[in-house]
Amino acid sequence: MRKMTMVIIGLAFFLVAQSQGAIHPPATMFKVGYQKLVSRADLVYDRPASRSEAGQPIGNGRMGSLVWTTPSQLSMQINRVDVFASNSASNNFFERNTDYCGGTGYVDLDFGAPVFEGKDFRQQLSCFNAISTISGKAVQARVLAWNEADVMAVDVKDQRAMARPLLVNLRMLRMPVSLRGNHSAVSTIETLGDRILLKQVFKEDKYYCSSAVVIGLTGGKAIAEKINTSAVRLNIVPGTEHSSIFIASAASFDSTADVVAAAMRKLEAAQQKGYDGIEASNRQWWSNFWQQSFIHLGSRDGVADEIEKNYTYFLYVMGSSSRGDFPTKFNGMLWTTGGDARQWGGAFWGANQSCYYEALYPTNHPELMDPLFRMYTHAYPTFEQAAVQQWGSKGIFIPETVGFDGVPALPEDIAAEMRDLYLIRKPWEQRSKKFMDYAFAKQPFLSRWNWKHTGRWKAGLWTYTERGDGPYGPVNHIFSRGAKIAYQYWQKYEYTKDLNWLREKAYPMLKGMAEFYRNFPNVKKEKDGKYHIRHVNDNESIWGGHNTVEEISSMMGIFPVVIKASELLNTDAGMRPVWKEFISNLSPLTTTKDYPDMALQPEAWLGSLPPTSPVRGNGKRLPDGNTMPVWFFDLCNPGGNPSMLAIANNTFNGYFRNTSFEETFPHVLSKIPAAAAVLGRADAVRFLIPNQLKGAPRNPILENRMDLSEGFYTTNIQRIGRASDALHLALCQSAPSAPGEDPVIRVFPAWPKNWDAQFTLLCRGNVMTSASVKSGHIEFVALVSNAGETCRVQNPWPGQAVTVYKNGRRSQTVKEPVLVIPTKTTDRILLIPSGVDPAKLALDVL
């Protein structure tokens, strides 16, 4: 028993000093060398980045930049998550890709000679400490972003024999005054003693946004001077061997806020603390960050090791870019380098954003989800209004593409005509001139105007083409995005068991979506006694469909959990029978059996019943591989409906009729690897995850593991986020057998036998789960029940007896397919095959 006690000591919580924003590590069985583990993901360059977009990312979640070099300069573009040049009501960005966001200024450290080249060059990003260190000819610079305030710091050591001045240049992103209709962007530069600043102000109608960047230093003396009308610099006197440059930023939507003063206060706090003090603060913050969870992988061919490096890097990038008031943008994140223009503009695209935010719960980093929830919760009133104005429904409507501020209100006459047109009650050919004039200047990427397509300037006038099928477009008849967002709110409750969250934040979203569907005018009970939904999309793949897989799946997911949430909160009892009646009579998912010419095929889910759009309307296609809604809403999980699981496997097989797993390189947004993991298809996981990380030849991977798959200045890690989601599901699942049911923990449910793994991840039920597999053999499973609820674990050793230890004492030996273990808060559970000596478990990780 003494030896067993030594093992359970590994489950004790670490004691860490309390500090502002500290994240306290969870219990884990393993003794993890976190620095060594995380450092496996470091970026190490022995030559300068091939282009600015290949620089190394440094950020504090709100402010950040890639760091890259030219022979004589170290360069950055300071970006923020909360700077938007316009809002969703703008009338001045009718051309696609012309609205812009994020950028605050360029910063260059000019050493006056080619120091960053040749054999002396080295740039290394330490993921563990979040520092990019650049070494050149007798010059070294270390760059970090302060976790406590919006300040980036560059510590410079210059030991060149011939002293040269160091110039710190701060440049505008555009001309000092830029006008577009009644939209204005005004940039100003100033010198304030030995400090320099750049301020931006964006205005349009009642909209206002401003940003400021202020730069100062410690160590050495500097002269602040204007270079020209768009640039200012600090001239650090020659011979300064050691100096620290601090770059502070601030932003606001309040026209009365003094963003320069706000940035100045941050700068002064950083200067007072000094580079070493900031680095020490960061070291503690990031150390705590990494201790929240981990994954360590290995295989003889190195494939698993490479997956681990990308996964760790994904966590680093999200920790560096997702801690602000808004989610990190899919197209560029905090890493744009060519100004603040970027392909796809300033809107948030649901499917793309999901690449980052569907992979985070198991990491035990709920704080990285908060920006997503803050944005959608803040915009909730606009979603209520949009449901009524645009669709004549109740509840909430969250578009697939949405501005940071939600959905703008419409004049009532425009809204009335929109309802008639979009609900297909009025022929598109009868649309009024007033409606078209109103739509003319609206942003075509926002969902409600997405029937607008490309255009061109002709004789000084802008003319655009329509997509060709009336009000339909890729993203304007999609309601499933709102359901998915609401389901993520529900999942946070499942992972945390936080009833206050469920009551205050999640339940309004769930109820809002249920009521939207139930009252949507094109949802009706038809002759077969079933509720049908018509004239809707299947993601971007099918327009104007009937009972599309996206929308039926969404309703099948939302209604059971809103009923469950209502019961948990003891509210809306009168609505439960209404919701139960709806879900009981909802049309089933469309399958091959619904098409006579496909009836003899293995039954698989399809996109839609007819009729569909003549422009984009192949209802017989498989569900969109970029969304996989049946998988997302827990409708085909192991242990669930056997018929659904059989259809799910047939559907999955359909994606590989003409290719093998090994030859398939999933699209950057593809959820097919995740679907494989849910279904326990280790044979597919073995190839699909590494192949997704490799990317497609048309989108080459940059030195920083990012790519430009979305177009110009869209530096992103979407494919790594998707692969990380699949990795979690292959290692450890905790989904219920159906929406709203009890979660069941399954370790290594889709794990290739030639990959070794150790992990600690968060499961639904707020259970921290650790496990190890070597040479295809699961060594143990350890659980910490943070919520004190009953844990359900699929027997990791099917058919074998399992010894259960609880808080260091042998509790029971069981042989059931699913182990049901009652717990109290913080109970520690160890599961090992009967007869195994727990004292001999290998618990060291690196």
C-alpha positions in Angstrom: 0.0 0.0 0.0 2.9 2.3 0.6 4.0 2.0 -3.0 0.5 2.8 -4.1 0.5 5.9 -2.0 3.7 7.0 -3.8 1.9 6.7 -7.1 -1.2 8.6 -6.0 1.1 11.5 -4.8 1.3 12.2 -8.5 -2.4 13.2 -8.4 -1.9 16.0 -5.9 -2.5 19.5 -7.1 0.6 21.6 -7.6 0.9 24.6 -5.4 1.6 27.8 -7.4 1.9 31.3 -6.2 -1.2 33.5 -6.7 -0.7 36.2 -9.2 -2.9 38.3 -11.4 -4.5 36.1 -14.1 -2.7 33.0 -12.8 -4.0 29.7 -14.1 -3.6 26.9 -11.6 -2.4 23.5 -12.9 -4.8 20.5 -12.5 -3.9 17.2 -10.9 -2.1 14.7 -13.2 -0.6 11.3 -12.7 2.4 12.1 -14.8 5.7 13.7 -13.9 6.0 16.0 -17.0 9.1 17.8 -18.1 6.9 20.6 -19.6 9.8 22.8 -20.8 11.4 19.9 -22.7 8.0 18.8 -24.0 6.9 22.2 -25.2 10.3 23.0 -26.6 9.9 20.2 -29.2 7.5 22.6 -31.0 10.0 25.5 -31.2 10.6 27.3 -34.5 14.3 27.4 -35.3 15.5 29.3 -38.4 19.0 29.2 -39.6 18.2 31.7 -42.3 15.9 34.6 -42.4 12.2 34.0 -43.1 11.5 33.7 -46.8 8.7 36.3 -46.5 7.1 38.4 -43.9 4.2 36.0 -43.5 6.7 33.3 -42.4 7.9 35.3 -39.4 7.6 34.0 -35.8 4.4 34.8 -33.9 4.5 36.8 -30.6 1.4 38.0 -28.9 -0.5 38.3 -25.6 -3.9 37.3 -26.9 -5.0 40.9 -27.7 -1.9 42.4 -29.4 0.7 40.7 -31.4 2.9 40.5 -34.5 5.0 38.2 -36.6 8.7 38.9 -36.2 10.8 38.7 -39.3 14.0 40.1 -40.6 15.7 41.7 -43.6 19.5 41.9 -43.7 19.6 45.2 -41.7 16.2 45.2 -40.0 14.0 43.4 -37.5 10.4 44.0 -38.5 6.9 43.8 -37.0 3.4 44.9 -37.8 1.5 45.6 -34.5 -2.0 44.1 -34.7 -4.9 44.0 -32.3 -8.1 41.9 -32.1 -10.3 44.9 -31.4 -9.5 47.4 -34.2 -12.1 47.4 -37.0 -12.2 50.2 -39.6 -15.9 49.8 -40.1 -18.9 48.0 -38.6 -21.6 45.8 -40.1 -23.8 48.8 -41.0 -21.2 50.3 -43.4 -22.2 51.5 -46.8 -18.8 52.1 -48.2 -17.3 48.7 -48.7 -19.4 47.3 -51.6 -16.3 45.8 -53.2 -15.3 42.4 -51.9 -12.1 42.3 -49.8 -12.0 46.0 -49.3 -13.1 46.3 -45.6 -10.2 46.0 -43.3 -9.3 45.5 -39.7 -6.6 44.7 -37.1 -3.6 46.7 -38.0 -2.2 49.6 -35.9 1.3 50.3 -37.3 4.6 49.0 -38.7 7.6 48.9 -36.5 11.2 48.4 -37.8 14.4 48.2 -35.9 17.0 49.4 -38.4 20.6 48.4 -37.4 22.1 50.4 -40.4 24.1 47.4 -41.7 23.4 43.8 -42.9 23.6 42.0 -39.6 20.9 39.4 -40.1 22.4 37.2 -42.8 24.9 34.4 -43.3 26.3 31.9 -40.9 25.8 34.1 -37.8 22.0 34.3 -38.3 19.6 32.3 -36.0 16.1 33.0 -35.0 14.4 30.7 -32.4 10.9 30.9 -31.1 10.6 29.4 -27.6 7.1 28.2 -27.3 7.6 27.5 -23.6 8.6 31.1 -22.7 7.0 32.8 -25.7 10.2 34.6 -26.8 11.6 35.0 -30.2 15.4 35.4 -30.1 17.1 36.7 -33.2 20.9 36.6 -33.4 23.1 38.2 -36.0 26.6 39.6 -36.5 27.4 40.8 -32.9 23.7 41.7 -32.5 21.0 39.9 -30.5 17.3 40.8 -30.0 14.7 39.1 -27.8 11.0 39.9 -28.5 8.0 39.1 -26.2 4.5 40.3 -25.5 3.6 41.1 -21.9 0.8 39.0 -20.5 -0.3 41.7 -18.0 -0.7 44.6 -20.5 -0.7 45.4 -24.2 3.0 45.9 -24.5 5.6 44.2 -26.8 9.2 44.4 -25.7 12.4 44.1 -27.6 15.6 43.6 -25.6 18.6 44.5 -27.8 22.3 43.8 -27.3 24.6 45.4 -29.8 28.2 44.5 -29.4 29.5 45.6 -32.9 33.0 47.0 -32.9 31.9 49.9 -35.2 29.2 51.7 -33.3 26.1 52.6 -35.4 22.8 54.1 -34.4 19.8 51.9 -33.9 16.7 53.4 -35.5 13.3 52.4 -34.3 10.9 53.4 -37.1 7.1 53.6 -36.5 5.2 53.8 -39.8 1.5 54.3 -40.8 -0.3 51.6 -42.6 -1.7 54.0 -45.2 -1.6 57.7 -46.2 -2.4 60.1 -43.4 -5.9 60.7 -44.6 -7.8 58.0 -46.5 -11.4 58.6 -47.6 -14.0 56.2 -49.0 -17.4 57.7 -49.3 -18.1 59.1 -45.9 -15.7 56.6 -44.3 -12.5 58.2 -43.1 -9.3 56.8 -41.8 -7.0 59.5 -40.3 -3.5 58.6 -39.0 -1.3 61.0 -37.1 2.3 60.8 -35.8 3.9 62.7 -33.0 7.0 62.9 -30.9 6.6 63.3 -27.2 10.0 63.9 -25.6 11.9 60.7 -26.2 8.8 58.8 -27.2 7.0 58.4 -30.5 3.4 57.6 -31.3 1.0 56.7 -34.1 -2.8 57.2 -33.7 -5.5 56.0 -36.1 -9.1 57.2 -36.1 -11.8 55.5 -38.2 -15.2 57.2 -38.7 -18.4 56.5 -40.6 -21.8 57.8 -39.8 -22.1 57.1 -36.0 -19.3 54.5 -36.0 -16.0 55.3 -34.4 -12.9 53.3 -33.6 -9.4 54.5 -32.7 -6.1 52.9 -31.9 -2.7 54.2 -30.7 0.8 52.8 -30.6 3.4 54.4 -28.4 7.1 53.5 -28.3 9.7 54.3 -25.7 12.9 52.7 -24.3 15.1 52.1 -21.3 18.8 51.9 -21.5 20.6 54.4 -23.6 19.4 57.7 -25.0 17.2 58.4 -27.9 16.1 61.3 -30.0 12.6 61.2 -31.3 12.2 62.7 -34.8 9.8 62.7 -37.7 11.0 61.1 -40.9 8.2 62.3 -43.2 4.5 62.8 -43.1 3.8 59.1 -42.4 6.7 57.9 -40.2 8.5 58.8 -37.0 11.5 57.2 -35.3 13.6 56.9 -32.2 17.3 57.5 -33.0 19.2 55.6 -30.3 22.7 57.0 -30.0 25.6 55.0 -31.4 27.5 52.9 -28.9 24.4 51.8 -26.8 25.2 48.2 -26.1 22.0 47.3 -24.3 18.6 48.8 -24.6 15.0 47.7 -24.2 12.3 49.0 -26.6 8.7 48.9 -25.4 5.8 49.1 -27.9 2.4 49.8 -26.2 -1.0 49.9 -27.8 -4.6 50.6 -27.0 -7.9 50.8 -28.9 -11.5 51.9 -28.2 -14.9 52.3 -29.9 -15.6 55.2 -27.6 -15.0 58.6 -29.2 -14.4 60.2 -25.7 -11.7 57.7 -24.8 -8.0 58.9 -24.9 -6.3 55.9 -26.5 -2.9 57.7 -26.5 -3.1 58.2 -22.8 -4.2 54.6 -22.3 -1.2 53.3 -24.4 1.1 55.7 -22.5 0.1 54.3 -19.1 0.9 50.8 -20.4 4.2 52.0 -21.7 5.1 53.6 -18.4 4.2 50.5 -16.5 6.4 48.4 -18.7 9.3 50.8 -18.5 9.0 50.7 -14.7 8.9 46.9 -14.6 11.7 46.6 -17.1 12.3 43.9 -19.6 13.6 41.4 -17.1 10.5 42.0 -14.9 8.2 41.5 -17.8 10.0 38.3 -18.9 9.7 36.9 -15.3 6.0 37.6 -15.3 5.6 36.0 -18.6 7.6 33.0 -17.6 5.3 32.3 -14.7 2.2 32.9 -16.8 3.2 30.6 -19.6 4.5 27.9 -17.2 1.0 27.8 -15.7 -0.5 27.8 -19.1 1.4 24.7 -20.2 0.6 22.8 -17.1 -3.2 22.8 -17.8 -2.9 19.7 -20.0 -0.5 18.0 -22.4 -0.1 15.5 -25.2 3.1 13.6 -25.8 3.4 11.4 -28.9 6.0 9.2 -30.4 6.5 6.7 -33.2 9.5 5.1 -34.9 8.9 6.9 -38.2 8.6 10.2 -36.4 5.0 10.9 -37.7 3.4 11.0 -34.3 6.2 13.2 -33.0 5.5 15.7 -35.8 1.8 15.7 -34.9 2.6 16.5 -31.3 4.8 19.4 -32.4 2.0 20.9 -34.5 -0.5 20.3 -31.6 1.7 22.1 -29.1 2.2 24.9 -31.6 -1.5 25.2 -32.0 -1.9 25.8 -28.3 0.9 28.3 -28.4 -0.6 30.3 -31.2 -4.1 30.3 -29.6 -2.6 31.3 -26.2 -0.9 34.2 -28.1 -4.0 35.4 -30.0 -7.2 34.5 -28.2 -7.5 36.3 -24.9 -9.2 39.6 -26.0 -12.7 40.9 -26.4 -13.1 39.3 -29.8 -12.0 36.0 -31.3 -8.9 35.8 -33.3 -9.8 36.3 -37.0 -9.5 33.2 -39.2 -8.0 35.2 -42.0 -4.7 36.6 -40.6 -5.3 36.2 -36.8 -2.9 38.7 -35.2 -0.3 37.9 -37.8 -1.0 40.0 -40.9 2.1 41.8 -42.2 1.0 43.8 -45.3 -1.3 46.3 -43.7 -4.8 45.8 -42.4 -6.4 44.6 -45.7 -6.9 40.9 -45.9 -8.9 38.6 -48.2 -12.5 38.0 -46.9 -12.3 41.3 -45.0 -13.3 42.0 -41.4 -16.3 39.6 -41.0 -16.2 36.5 -38.9 -16.9 33.3 -40.9 -18.4 30.6 -38.7 -17.0 27.6 -40.5 -13.5 29.0 -40.5 -13.6 30.3 -36.9 -14.7 26.8 -35.9 -11.3 25.5 -36.9 -9.8 27.2 -33.9 -12.6 27.1 -31.4 -13.9 23.5 -31.7 -10.6 22.1 -30.7 -10.1 23.9 -27.4 -12.3 22.3 -24.7 -10.1 19.2 -24.0 -7.0 21.4 -23.6 -8.5 22.7 -20.3 -8.1 26.3 -21.5 -11.7 27.7 -21.3 -10.2 31.2 -21.2 -9.3 30.8 -24.8 -13.0 30.3 -25.6 -14.1 33.4 -23.8 -13.5 35.8 -26.7 -15.8 33.8 -28.9 -18.5 33.9 -26.2 -18.0 37.5 -25.4 -18.6 38.5 -29.0 -21.7 36.5 -29.5 -23.3 37.2 -26.1 -22.7 41.0 -26.6 -24.4 40.8 -30.0 -27.4 38.8 -28.7 -29.9 41.6 -28.9 -29.0 42.1 -32.6 -29.6 38.4 -33.2 -33.0 38.7 -31.7 -33.9 41.6 -33.9 -32.5 39.8 -37.0 -34.7 36.8 -36.4 -37.8 39.0 -36.5 -36.7 41.4 -39.2 -35.1 39.1 -41.7 -37.0 35.9 -41.2 -40.3 36.7 -39.4 -39.4 34.2 -36.7 -38.7 34.4 -32.9 -35.6 33.6 -30.9 -32.2 34.4 -32.4 -30.6 34.3 -35.9 -26.8 34.1 -35.9 -25.5 34.4 -39.5 -22.7 32.3 -40.9 -20.8 35.4 -41.6 -21.2 38.2 -39.1 -19.6 41.5 -38.2 -17.9 41.9 -34.8 -21.0 44.0 -33.7 -23.6 41.5 -34.8 -26.4 42.2 -37.3 -27.5 45.8 -38.0 -31.2 46.9 -37.9 -33.1 47.4 -41.1 -35.7 50.0 -42.0 -39.0 48.2 -41.6 -40.1 48.5 -45.2 -36.8 47.0 -46.3 -37.1 44.2 -43.7 -40.6 43.4 -44.9 -39.6 43.0 -48.5 -36.5 41.0 -47.4 -38.7 38.5 -45.6 -40.9 38.1 -48.6 -37.9 37.7 -51.0 -35.8 35.4 -48.7 -38.6 33.2 -47.6 -39.5 32.7 -51.3 -42.9 34.3 -50.9 -42.2 36.9 -53.5 -40.4 36.2 -56.8 -36.9 37.7 -57.0 -37.8 39.3 -60.3 -40.3 41.5 -58.5 -37.8 43.0 -56.1 -38.2 46.7 -55.8 -35.7 49.4 -56.9 -35.8 50.7 -53.3 -34.6 47.3 -52.0 -31.9 47.0 -54.6 -30.7 50.6 -53.9 -30.5 49.9 -50.2 -28.5 46.7 -50.9 -26.2 48.3 -53.4 -23.6 49.6 -50.9 -23.8 46.8 -48.4 -20.9 44.5 -47.8 -21.3 41.4 -50.0 -19.6 39.0 -47.6 -22.2 39.6 -44.8 -24.7 36.8 -44.9 -27.9 38.7 -45.8 -26.3 40.3 -48.8 -24.3 37.3 -50.1 -26.4 37.0 -53.2 -24.1 39.8 -54.5 -21.1 38.4 -56.2 -18.1 40.0 -58.0 -18.1 43.3 -59.8 -16.1 46.0 -61.5 -15.7 49.7 -62.1 -17.3 50.7 -65.4 -17.3 54.4 -66.6 -16.7 55.5 -63.0 -19.5 53.5 -61.5 -19.4 50.3 -59.6 -21.4 47.4 -61.1 -21.7 44.0 -59.6 -23.1 40.7 -60.7 -25.5 38.5 -58.8 -24.8 34.8 -58.1 -27.7 33.8 -60.3 -30.4 32.2 -58.2 -32.3 35.0 -56.6 -31.7 35.6 -52.9 -29.5 32.5 -52.5 -25.8 32.6 -51.9 -23.2 30.5 -50.1 -24.0 31.8 -46.6 -27.3 33.6 -46.5 -29.8 30.8 -45.9 -27.8 29.0 -43.2 -29.2 28.7 -39.7 -27.1 25.9 -38.5 -24.3 28.2 -37.5 -26.4 29.6 -34.8 -27.2 26.1 -33.6 -23.5 25.2 -33.5 -22.6 28.4 -31.6 -25.4 27.6 -29.1 -24.2 24.0 -28.9 -20.7 25.2 -28.0 -22.2 27.2 -25.1 -23.9 24.0 -24.0 -20.6 22.1 -24.3 -18.9 24.6 -22.0 -21.5 23.6 -19.4 -20.8 19.9 -20.1 -17.1 20.4 -19.6 -17.3 22.7 -16.6 -20.7 21.8 -15.0 -21.1 25.4 -14.2 -24.8 26.0 -13.6 -24.4 29.8 -13.5 -22.9 29.7 -17.0 -25.8 27.5 -18.2 -28.4 29.8 -16.6 -26.9 33.2 -17.6 -25.2 32.5 -20.9 -25.9 29.1 -22.5 -29.6 28.7 -21.9 -30.6 32.0 -23.7 -28.6 30.8 -26.7 -30.2 27.3 -26.7 -33.7 28.6 -26.2 -33.2 31.3 -28.8 -32.2 28.8 -31.4 -35.0 26.3 -30.5 -37.5 29.0 -30.8 -36.1 30.3 -34.1 -36.5 26.9 -35.7 -39.9 26.3 -34.2 -41.3 29.6 -35.4 -39.4 29.8 -38.7 -42.1 30.3 -41.4 -40.6 27.7 -43.7 -40.7 25.0 -41.0 -44.1 23.3 -41.3 -45.7 20.0 -40.5 -46.5 18.4 -43.8 -48.8 15.6 -45.0 -46.5 12.9 -43.6 -47.0 14.3 -40.1 -43.4 15.4 -39.9 -41.8 18.9 -39.6 -40.0 19.8 -42.8 -37.7 22.8 -43.4 -37.5 24.2 -47.0 -35.6 26.8 -49.0 -32.4 26.6 -46.9 -28.8 25.8 -47.6 -26.6 22.9 -46.7 -23.7 25.0 -45.6 -22.2 26.5 -48.8 -22.7 23.3 -50.8 -26.4 23.3 -51.6 -28.7 26.2 -52.0 -32.5 26.3 -51.6 -32.7 22.7 -50.3 -35.3 20.8 -48.5 -34.5 19.0 -45.2 -30.8 19.7 -45.6 -28.5 17.6 -43.4 -27.1 20.8 -41.8 -30.5 22.0 -40.6 -32.0 18.7 -39.6 -28.9 17.8 -37.7 -29.0 21.1 -35.9 -32.5 20.7 -34.8 -31.8 17.1 -33.7 -29.0 18.5 -31.5 -30.5 21.7 -30.1 -33.9 20.5 -29.0 -32.8 17.6 -26.7 -30.3 19.9 -25.0 -32.6 22.8 -24.5 -35.0 20.4 -22.9 -32.2 19.0 -20.7 -31.1 22.5 -19.8 -34.6 23.6 -18.9 -34.9 20.6 -16.5 -31.5 21.3 -14.9 -32.5 25.0 -14.4 -36.1 24.2 -13.4 -37.4 26.8 -15.9 -39.8 26.9 -18.8 -41.6 23.7 -17.8 -44.5 24.7 -20.0 -42.2 24.8 -23.1 -40.9 21.2 -22.6 -43.9 19.4 -24.0 -43.9 21.8 -27.0 -40.2 21.2 -27.7 -40.7 17.4 -27.2 -43.6 17.4 -29.7 -41.4 19.2 -32.2 -38.4 16.9 -31.9 -40.6 13.8 -31.8 -42.1 14.7 -35.2 -39.0 16.2 -36.9 -38.2 14.7 -40.3 -35.3 12.3 -40.3 -32.0 13.0 -42.0 -32.1 12.5 -45.7 -30.4 9.3 -46.9 -29.8 7.4 -50.1 -33.1 5.6 -49.4 -34.9 8.8 -50.3 -33.7 8.7 -53.8 -35.0 5.7 -55.9 -31.9 5.5 -58.0 -29.7 5.2 -54.9 -31.9 2.9 -52.8 -29.8 -0.2 -53.4 -26.6 1.5 -52.2 -25.5 1.2 -48.5 -27.6 3.7 -46.7 -25.7 7.0 -46.2 -26.6 10.5 -45.4 -27.1 13.0 -48.2 -27.2 16.8 -48.5 -30.8 17.4 -49.2 -34.1 16.4 -50.6 -35.3 18.1 -53.7 -36.1 20.7 -54.8 -32.8 22.5 -54.7 -31.3 25.4 -56.5 -30.5 25.0 -60.2 -27.3 26.9 -59.6 -25.9 24.9 -56.6 -28.3 22.1 -55.9 -26.8 18.6 -56.0 -28.9 17.1 -53.2 -27.4 13.7 -53.7 -24.0 14.8 -52.5 -22.5 13.6 -49.2 -22.6 16.0 -46.2 -20.2 18.9 -46.6 -16.8 17.6 -45.4 -16.0 20.9 -43.9 -18.8 20.8 -41.4 -20.0 17.2 -40.7 -23.0 18.3 -38.7 -24.2 14.8 -37.7 -20.8 14.3 -35.9 -20.7 17.7 -34.3 -24.1 17.4 -32.6 -23.3 14.0 -31.0 -25.8 12.1 -33.3 -23.6 9.2 -34.3 -21.4 8.5 -31.3 -20.3 5.1 -30.1 -22.9 3.6 -27.7 -25.7 5.5 -29.5 -28.4 4.5 -31.9 -26.9 1.4 -33.8 -28.7 2.4 -37.0 -27.3 5.9 -36.9 -23.8 4.5 -36.3 -24.1 2.1 -39.3 -25.2 5.0 -41.5 -22.4 7.1 -40.2 -19.8 4.5 -41.2 -21.4 4.1 -44.6 -21.3 7.8 -45.1 -17.7 8.0 -44.1 -16.8 5.2 -46.5 -18.5 7.2 -49.3 -15.8 9.9 -49.1 -13.2 7.3 -50.1 -14.8 5.4 -53.0 -12.1 6.6 -55.4 -9.1 7.0 -53.1 -7.3 5.5 -50.2 -6.8 7.1 -46.8 -3.0 7.2 -47.5 -3.6 9.2 -50.7 -6.1 11.6 -49.2 -4.9 15.1 -48.1 -8.0 16.6 -46.4 -8.9 20.2 -47.1 -7.7 22.8 -44.7 -11.3 23.1 -43.2 -12.1 19.4 -43.5 -13.6 17.6 -40.5 -13.3 14.2 -42.1 -10.3 13.3 -39.9 -12.4 14.2 -36.8 -15.3 12.1 -38.2 -12.9 9.2 -38.6 -11.8 9.5 -35.0 -15.4 9.6 -33.6 -16.1 6.4 -35.5 -13.1 4.6 -34.1 -11.4 4.4 -37.5 -7.7 4.2 -36.5 -6.9 3.0 -40.0 -8.0 6.3 -41.3 -6.7 8.5 -38.5 -3.2 7.1 -39.1 -3.1 8.9 -42.5 -5.7 11.7 -42.4 -4.3 13.6 -39.5 -0.7 13.8 -40.7 -1.9 14.4 -44.3 -4.1 17.3 -43.2 -1.1 18.9 -41.4 1.0 18.6 -44.6 -1.6 20.6 -46.5 -2.3 20.8 -50.2 0.5 21.6 -52.7 -1.4 24.8 -53.8 -1.1 26.1 -50.2 2.5 25.5 -49.2 3.3 25.5 -45.5 5.5 28.4 -44.4 8.5 28.1 -42.1 6.2 29.0 -39.2 3.8 26.1 -39.8 1.2 28.6 -41.0 -0.3 28.9 -44.5 -2.0 31.4 -46.7 -4.9 29.1 -47.7 -7.5 31.9 -47.5 -5.7 34.3 -49.8 -3.6 37.4 -49.4 -2.5 38.3 -45.9 -4.5 35.5 -44.3 -1.7 33.8 -42.3 -3.5 31.1 -40.4 -3.4 27.7 -38.7 -6.9 26.5 -39.6 -5.7 23.1 -40.7 -3.7 22.6 -37.5 -6.8 23.4 -35.5 -8.9 20.9 -37.4 -6.1 18.2 -37.0 -5.9 19.0 -33.2 -9.7 18.4 -32.9 -9.3 15.0 -34.6 -6.3 14.2 -32.4 -8.3 14.8 -29.2 -11.0 12.5 -30.5 -8.6 9.8 -31.4 -6.9 10.0 -28.0 -9.9 10.5 -25.7 -13.6 11.0 -26.3 -16.1 11.9 -23.6 -19.2 12.5 -25.7 -22.6 11.2 -24.7 -24.4 8.5 -26.7 -26.9 11.2 -27.8 -27.3 14.9 -27.3 -28.0 15.7 -23.6 -27.2 12.2 -22.4 -24.5 11.3 -19.9 -20.9 11.5 -21.1 -18.8 8.3 -21.5 -15.0 8.6 -21.4 -13.3 6.4 -24.0 -9.5 6.4 -24.1 -7.6 5.7 -27.3 -10.8 4.9 -29.2 -9.2 5.5 -32.6 -5.5 5.3 -31.9 -3.0 3.7 -34.4 -1.2 0.8 -32.8 2.2 1.9 -33.9 1.9 5.3 -32.1 2.7 5.7 -28.4 1.0 8.4 -26.4 0.7 10.0 -23.0 -1.8 12.7 -22.2 -3.8 14.7 -19.7 -7.0 16.2 -21.1 -10.3 17.6 -19.9 -13.4 15.5 -20.4 -17.0 16.4 -20.3 -18.3 16.2 -16.7 -15.2 18.3 -15.7 -13.0 15.2 -15.4 -9.3 15.6 -15.9 -8.2 12.4 -17.7 -4.7 11.0 -18.0 -3.7 7.8 -19.9 -0.7 6.1 -21.5 -0.4 3.7 -24.3 2.8 2.0 -25.5 3.2 -0.5 -28.2 -0.5 -0.8 -28.6 -1.1 -1.5 -24.8 -3.0 0.8 -22.6 -1.1 1.1 -19.3 -3.5 3.0 -17.1 -6.2 5.6 -16.9 -6.3 8.2 -14.2 -9.2 10.5 -13.5 -9.7 13.6 -11.3 -13.4 14.4 -10.8 -13.6 18.1 -10.4 -17.4 18.3 -10.2 -17.9 15.2 -8.1 -20.4 13.5 -10.5 -20.7 9.9 -11.6 -17.9 9.0 -14.0 -18.7 6.6 -16.8 -15.6 5.0 -18.5 -15.6 2.5 -21.3 -13.5 -0.4 -20.1 -10.1 0.3 -21.6 -9.3 -3.4 -21.6 -12.4 -5.1 -23.1 -13.3 -8.4 -21.5 -10.7 -7.9 -18.7 -11.2 -7.2 -15.1 -10.2 -3.7 -14.0 -9.0 -2.7 -10.6 -10.3 0.7 -9.4 -8.4 2.8 -6.9 -10.0 5.8 -5.4 -7.9 8.3 -3.5 -5.1 5.8 -3.0 -7.2 2.9 -1.8 -8.3 -0.1 -3.7 -12.0 0.4 -4.3 -13.3 -2.5 -6.5 -12.6 -4.9 -9.3 -15.0 -4.8 -12.2 -15.4 -6.4 -15.6 -18.2 -4.4 -17.1 -18.1 -2.9 -20.6 -18.7 0.5 -19.1 -17.4 1.3 -15.6 -19.8 3.4 -13.6 -17.9 5.2 -10.7 -19.7 7.5 -8.2 -17.4 10.3 -7.1 -17.1 13.3 -4.9 -15.4 16.6 -5.8 -11.7 16.2 -6.4 -11.8 12.4 -6.1 -8.8 10.7 -7.8 -9.4 7.5 -9.6 -6.9 5.1 -11.0 -7.8 2.3 -13.4 -5.4 -0.5 -14.2 -5.8 -4.1 -15.4 -6.3 -6.5 -12.6 -3.1 -8.0 -11.4 -0.9 -5.0 -12.4 1.3 -3.5 -9.8 0.6 0.2 -9.7 4.0 1.0 -8.3 5.6 -0.1 -11.6 3.7 2.3 -13.8 5.9 4.5 -15.9 4.9 8.1 -15.1 7.8 10.1 -16.5 7.1 12.2 -19.6 10.4 13.2 -21.1 
